[in-house]
Amino acid sequence: MMNKLKTMMGRMHRDEKGADLVEYVLIIAAIALPVLGIVIWFKDEIGEWIGESYDEVKDGEGGTDPR
């Protein structure tokens, strides 16, 4: 029983198929989590900015002349 467990643990230790995927997930998380934190921190300001931009577009104050 102990030899079988030791053999299985040795195989898992040598198997590196999932290592690249784990690294990619960690890199994405290292980028996404701070961005998410910034968005949550500045959510009111971002909402105001988007609302003002929407109002400008809706009212036709986009700054470009369609003619």
N, C-alpha and C positions, 0 to 999 in steps of 0.2 A: 504494500500500500504506500509506504513512504517513498520507495523508488519511483512509483508511478507519478506521485505528486511532484517529486523532484524533477522528473522528465518533463512533465507538463509546464512547470514553472520555467524551466530552461528554454522550452520552445517559445513561450510567451515573451520571454526576455529578448530572444533573438528576432522575433517577428516585429518588423518596423513598418508594416503596411499602413497603419493608422497614424503614424507619427507626423506625416506631412499634413494630414487633415487637421490634426490637433493644433499644429503650428499655425495653419491658416486661420482657424477659428480664434486662436489667441490674438493674432495680429488684427483681425477684424474687430474683436472685442476691445482691444487697446485703442482703436480709432473711434469706434462707435460710442463707447460709454462716455468719454469726455464731451463728444458732440451732443449726445443726449442730455448730459448735465448742463451744458451751455444753453440749449434750447429750453430746458425746464427753468433755468435761472432767469432767462430773459423773455419768458413767454408773453408777458404783458406788453413789453416794448415791440416784440415781433408782431403781436396781434394788432397793435396800433399802426405799425408800419404797413402791414398788409391791408388793413382797413382803409388807410389814407390812399394807398395806391389804387385800391378798388374804386374808391370814390372818384379819384382823378380820371380813371379810365371810363367809369360810368358817366361822368359829367362831360366828357370830351376834352379834358385838359391834359391830354397825353403829351403835348408839346410838338407834335408833328402835324403838318397841314396835309389833309388828304387830297388836296387839289393838285 
